[in-house]
Amino acid sequence: MTGFVVRRVAAGAGLVLVISMLSYTLLSIPHIDVARQLLGQGAAQELVDAKNAALGLDRPALVQYLDWLAAAVRGDFGTSWFTSENVLQAIANRLPVTLSLMAGVTLVTALLSLLLGLWAGVRRGPVDRFVQILAVTGYALPGFLVTLVMVWLFAVELGWFPAIGYIGLEESFTGWLSTVTLPILALSVGSVAGVAQQVRGSVIDVLRQDYVRTLRARGLPPRRIILRHVLRNAAAPALSVLGMQFVGLLGGAVLVEQIFGLPGIGSMTVGYTTRGDIPIIMALVMISVIGVIVINLLVDILIGWLNPKARLR
């Protein structure tokens, strides 16, 4: 298992390096005049040139990247060009919002998809068709449409939840729960649909295996067979899909945070990208990439624990 983890960590470190270089190169393409945005459109060209020099934008992109990389390795991501705020502090203020959404969506997805997929795979027949219709419908519906319908129904018409805004967990648990419930449900619809289908298919495949028929012939209770043997062997493919769904949540969080007015890193990414604030953008990219790598590593470890043959990959 140690060698398995070391290989994944080494591959992840290489991926971080490659993505950081590509991201910085793309961001360095001169399509946004940051200095003129900071000084105003009427600023003299001499002042703009001096500001570019102060920001280091007059140097070759490779030199800028190497300087940024050397500082980032030490944990120094600099300050925002537009707000002069420490980059890590600015992100730390918003990260809990997005993490709470992603943790909630992952929990809801894991529970509902497990229940629906297991129910459909074991019962089959009308139950299976009903779950498949739900899954296909949930997967096919556009995320923005699901979000807007939920806002209209549960926030505007019924008034069960606030339409916009965020209350921190440290301020009020009930207030926090009321502000994140709708965003979590909106993000969970597509995820539950995809993972439930995978669980269903895996359960059906496992139930057809010879060892399951042997266990039944030995007289083991059906519930014990399902929970102790079938579920464990069917979990590995579902975990892979759940990990991919988690990665996709990073993109979905941008839309949901914009609609619900949540001060997370999704809405932060949109705002700072349009202004070309490279220190903030690069830190967000690195945090996202590292988060994806860590999640995939955890999924690989879980799959390796469930299926020792997977450690050989």
C-alpha positions as CSV (number, residue, x, y, z in Angstrom):
1,M,0.0,0.0,0.0
2,T,2.9,2.4,0.7
3,G,4.3,2.1,-2.8
4,F,0.8,2.5,-4.2
5,V,0.4,5.8,-2.3
6,V,3.9,7.0,-3.2
7,R,3.2,6.5,-6.9
8,R,0.0,8.5,-6.7
9,V,1.6,11.3,-4.8
10,A,4.5,11.5,-7.3
11,A,2.1,11.6,-10.2
12,G,0.1,14.3,-8.5
13,A,3.1,16.5,-7.9
14,G,4.0,16.3,-11.5
15,L,0.5,17.2,-12.5
16,V,0.5,20.2,-10.2
17,L,3.7,21.4,-11.8
18,V,2.5,21.0,-15.4
19,I,-0.9,22.6,-14.7
20,S,0.7,25.6,-12.9
21,M,3.0,26.2,-15.8
22,L,0.2,26.0,-18.4
23,S,-2.1,28.2,-16.3
24,Y,0.5,30.9,-15.8
25,T,1.4,30.8,-19.5
26,L,-2.3,31.2,-20.6
27,L,-2.9,34.0,-18.0
28,S,0.2,35.9,-19.2
29,I,-1.1,36.3,-22.7
30,P,-1.6,40.1,-22.9
31,H,-5.4,40.3,-23.3
32,I,-6.1,42.4,-20.2
33,D,-4.2,45.6,-19.4
34,V,-4.1,45.2,-15.6
35,A,-2.0,48.3,-15.0
36,R,-4.4,50.6,-16.9
37,Q,-7.4,49.0,-15.0
38,L,-5.7,49.8,-11.7
39,L,-4.7,53.4,-12.7
40,G,-7.8,54.3,-14.8
41,Q,-8.3,54.5,-18.5
42,G,-7.1,58.1,-18.6
43,A,-3.7,57.4,-17.0
44,A,-0.6,58.5,-18.8
45,Q,1.3,55.8,-20.6
46,E,4.4,56.5,-18.5
47,L,2.5,55.7,-15.4
48,V,1.1,52.5,-16.9
49,D,4.6,51.4,-17.9
50,A,5.9,52.1,-14.4
51,K,3.0,50.1,-12.9
52,N,3.7,47.2,-15.2
53,A,7.3,47.3,-14.1
54,A,6.3,47.4,-10.4
55,L,4.1,44.3,-10.9
56,G,6.8,42.6,-12.9
57,L,4.7,42.4,-16.0
58,D,7.4,43.8,-18.2
59,R,9.5,40.7,-17.8
60,P,9.3,37.5,-19.9
61,A,6.5,35.2,-18.9
62,L,8.9,32.3,-18.1
63,V,10.8,34.6,-15.6
64,Q,7.5,35.6,-14.0
65,Y,6.4,32.0,-13.7
66,L,9.7,30.9,-12.1
67,D,9.6,33.7,-9.6
68,W,6.0,32.9,-8.8
69,L,6.8,29.1,-8.4
70,A,9.8,29.8,-6.1
71,A,7.6,31.9,-3.8
72,A,4.6,29.5,-4.0
73,V,6.8,26.5,-2.9
74,R,7.6,28.5,0.2
75,G,3.8,29.1,0.8
76,D,3.9,32.8,-0.4
77,F,1.3,33.4,-3.1
78,G,1.7,37.2,-2.9
79,T,-1.0,39.8,-2.6
80,S,-4.0,40.7,-4.9
81,W,-3.1,43.3,-7.5
82,F,-6.5,45.0,-7.1
83,T,-7.3,44.8,-3.4
84,S,-3.7,44.4,-1.9
85,E,-5.1,41.7,0.3
86,N,-3.0,38.7,1.1
87,V,-4.0,36.0,-1.4
88,L,-4.1,33.1,1.1
89,Q,-6.1,35.1,3.6
90,A,-8.6,36.2,0.9
91,I,-9.1,32.6,-0.1
92,A,-9.3,31.4,3.5
93,N,-12.2,33.8,4.1
94,R,-14.2,32.2,1.3
95,L,-13.1,28.6,1.3
96,P,-15.3,27.4,4.1
97,V,-18.4,28.3,2.1
98,T,-17.4,26.2,-0.9
99,L,-16.2,23.4,1.3
100,S,-19.4,23.2,3.2
101,L,-21.3,23.0,-0.1
102,M,-19.1,20.3,-1.5
103,A,-19.1,18.3,1.8
104,G,-22.9,18.5,1.9
105,V,-23.3,17.4,-1.7
106,T,-20.9,14.5,-1.3
107,L,-22.8,13.3,1.7
108,V,-26.2,13.6,0.1
109,T,-24.9,12.0,-3.1
110,A,-23.3,9.1,-1.3
111,L,-26.4,8.3,0.8
112,L,-29.1,8.8,-1.8
113,S,-27.3,7.1,-4.7
114,L,-26.4,4.1,-2.5
115,L,-30.0,3.7,-1.4
116,L,-31.5,4.2,-4.9
117,G,-28.8,2.1,-6.6
118,L,-29.0,-0.8,-4.1
119,W,-32.8,-0.7,-4.2
120,A,-33.0,-0.8,-8.0
121,G,-30.2,-3.5,-8.3
122,V,-31.7,-5.8,-5.8
123,R,-35.4,-5.4,-6.4
124,R,-35.3,-5.0,-10.2
125,G,-38.6,-4.9,-12.1
126,P,-40.8,-1.8,-11.7
127,V,-38.6,-0.5,-9.0
128,D,-35.5,-0.7,-11.3
129,R,-37.4,1.1,-14.1
130,F,-38.6,3.8,-11.7
131,V,-35.1,4.5,-10.4
132,Q,-33.7,4.6,-13.9
133,I,-36.3,7.1,-15.0
134,L,-35.4,9.3,-12.0
135,A,-31.7,9.0,-12.7
136,V,-31.9,9.7,-16.4
137,T,-34.2,12.7,-15.8
138,G,-32.0,14.1,-13.0
139,Y,-28.9,13.7,-15.2
140,A,-30.4,15.2,-18.3
141,L,-31.9,18.3,-16.7
142,P,-29.6,21.4,-17.0
143,G,-28.1,22.4,-13.7
144,F,-29.0,26.0,-14.0
145,L,-32.7,25.1,-14.7
146,V,-32.9,22.9,-11.6
147,T,-31.4,25.6,-9.5
148,L,-33.8,28.3,-10.7
149,V,-36.8,26.0,-10.3
150,M,-35.7,25.3,-6.7
151,V,-35.3,29.0,-5.9
152,W,-38.7,29.8,-7.4
153,L,-40.5,26.9,-5.6
154,F,-38.9,26.6,-2.2
155,A,-37.6,30.2,-1.7
156,V,-40.1,32.5,-3.5
157,E,-43.3,30.5,-3.5
158,L,-43.1,28.5,-0.3
159,G,-40.6,30.7,1.6
160,W,-38.9,27.7,3.3
161,F,-35.4,28.9,2.6
162,P,-33.8,32.3,1.8
163,A,-33.3,33.0,-1.9
164,I,-29.9,34.5,-1.6
165,G,-27.3,35.2,1.1
166,Y,-25.1,33.2,3.5
167,I,-24.9,32.9,7.3
168,G,-21.7,31.4,8.7
169,L,-21.8,28.3,10.8
170,E,-20.1,30.2,13.6
171,E,-23.0,32.7,13.7
172,S,-25.9,30.3,13.7
173,F,-26.2,26.6,12.8
174,T,-29.8,26.9,11.8
175,G,-29.1,30.0,9.8
176,W,-26.2,28.3,8.1
177,L,-28.3,25.2,7.4
178,S,-31.1,27.3,5.8
179,T,-28.7,29.1,3.5
180,V,-26.8,26.0,2.2
181,T,-29.7,23.5,1.9
182,L,-31.0,24.7,-1.5
183,P,-27.6,25.1,-3.1
184,I,-26.6,21.6,-1.8
185,L,-29.8,20.1,-3.2
186,A,-29.4,21.9,-6.5
187,L,-25.8,20.5,-6.9
188,S,-26.8,17.0,-5.8
189,V,-29.4,16.3,-8.4
190,G,-27.0,15.4,-11.3
191,S,-24.5,13.8,-9.0
192,V,-27.1,11.4,-7.4
193,A,-28.3,10.5,-10.9
194,G,-24.9,9.5,-12.1
195,V,-23.7,7.6,-9.0
196,A,-27.0,5.8,-8.5
197,Q,-26.8,4.4,-12.0
198,Q,-23.3,3.2,-11.4
199,V,-24.3,1.6,-8.0
200,R,-27.2,-0.2,-9.7
201,G,-25.1,-1.6,-12.5
202,S,-22.4,-2.8,-10.1
203,V,-24.9,-4.4,-7.7
204,I,-26.5,-6.3,-10.6
205,D,-23.1,-7.5,-11.9
206,V,-22.1,-8.7,-8.4
207,L,-25.4,-10.5,-7.8
208,R,-24.7,-12.6,-11.0
209,Q,-21.3,-13.8,-9.6
210,D,-20.9,-17.5,-8.7
211,Y,-19.9,-16.8,-5.1
212,V,-23.2,-15.0,-4.4
213,R,-25.1,-18.0,-5.6
214,T,-22.9,-20.2,-3.4
215,L,-23.6,-18.0,-0.4
216,R,-27.3,-18.2,-1.0
217,A,-27.1,-22.0,-1.3
218,R,-25.4,-22.1,2.1
219,G,-28.4,-20.5,3.5
220,L,-26.9,-17.1,4.5
221,P,-29.6,-14.4,5.2
222,P,-30.2,-12.2,2.1
223,R,-29.5,-9.0,4.1
224,R,-26.2,-10.3,5.2
225,I,-25.2,-11.2,1.7
226,I,-26.2,-7.8,0.4
227,L,-24.6,-5.7,3.1
228,R,-21.4,-7.7,3.8
229,H,-20.5,-9.1,0.4
230,V,-22.4,-7.5,-2.5
231,L,-22.1,-3.9,-1.3
232,R,-18.4,-4.1,-0.6
233,N,-17.6,-5.5,-4.1
234,A,-20.0,-3.1,-5.8
235,A,-18.6,0.0,-4.0
236,A,-15.3,0.3,-5.9
237,P,-16.8,1.4,-9.3
238,A,-19.3,3.7,-7.5
239,L,-16.4,5.3,-5.6
240,S,-14.7,6.1,-8.8
241,V,-17.8,7.9,-10.2
242,L,-18.3,9.7,-6.9
243,G,-14.7,11.0,-7.1
244,M,-15.3,12.3,-10.6
245,Q,-18.6,13.9,-9.5
246,F,-16.7,15.7,-6.7
247,V,-14.3,17.1,-9.3
248,G,-17.3,18.3,-11.4
249,L,-18.7,20.1,-8.4
250,L,-15.9,22.7,-8.7
251,G,-17.5,23.9,-11.9
252,G,-21.0,23.6,-10.6
253,A,-20.2,25.6,-7.5
254,V,-19.4,28.6,-9.7
255,L,-22.9,28.7,-11.1
256,V,-24.7,27.9,-7.8
257,E,-22.7,30.5,-5.8
258,Q,-23.5,33.2,-8.3
259,I,-27.3,32.4,-8.3
260,F,-27.5,32.2,-4.5
261,G,-25.1,35.0,-3.8
262,L,-22.8,32.8,-1.7
263,P,-19.3,34.3,-0.9
264,G,-17.4,31.2,-1.9
265,I,-14.4,30.6,-4.1
266,G,-16.6,29.8,-7.1
267,S,-18.0,33.4,-7.3
268,M,-14.5,34.7,-6.3
269,T,-13.0,32.9,-9.3
270,V,-15.4,34.6,-11.7
271,G,-14.8,38.1,-10.3
272,Y,-11.0,37.9,-10.2
273,T,-10.6,36.1,-13.5
274,T,-12.4,38.9,-15.4
275,R,-10.0,41.4,-14.0
276,G,-6.9,39.4,-14.6
277,D,-5.7,39.2,-11.0
278,I,-3.0,36.6,-11.6
279,P,-1.9,36.1,-8.0
280,I,-5.5,35.3,-6.9
281,I,-6.3,33.2,-10.0
282,M,-3.1,31.1,-9.7
283,A,-3.7,30.4,-6.0
284,L,-7.3,29.3,-6.8
285,V,-6.1,27.0,-9.6
286,M,-3.5,25.4,-7.3
287,I,-6.0,24.9,-4.5
288,S,-8.5,23.3,-6.9
289,V,-5.9,21.1,-8.5
290,I,-4.5,19.9,-5.2
291,G,-8.0,19.3,-3.9
292,V,-8.8,17.2,-6.9
293,I,-5.6,15.2,-6.5
294,V,-6.2,14.6,-2.8
295,I,-9.8,13.4,-3.5
296,N,-8.6,11.1,-6.2
297,L,-5.8,9.7,-3.9
298,L,-8.3,9.0,-1.2
299,V,-10.6,7.3,-3.6
300,D,-7.7,5.2,-4.9
301,I,-6.8,4.2,-1.4
302,L,-10.4,3.2,-0.6
303,I,-10.6,1.2,-3.8
304,G,-7.3,-0.4,-3.1
305,W,-8.5,-1.3,0.4
306,L,-11.8,-2.8,-1.0
307,N,-10.0,-4.5,-4.0
308,P,-6.3,-5.3,-3.4
309,K,-5.8,-6.0,-7.1
310,A,-6.3,-2.3,-7.8
311,R,-3.1,-1.5,-6.0
312,L,-1.2,-3.0,-8.8
313,R,-2.3,-0.3,-11.3
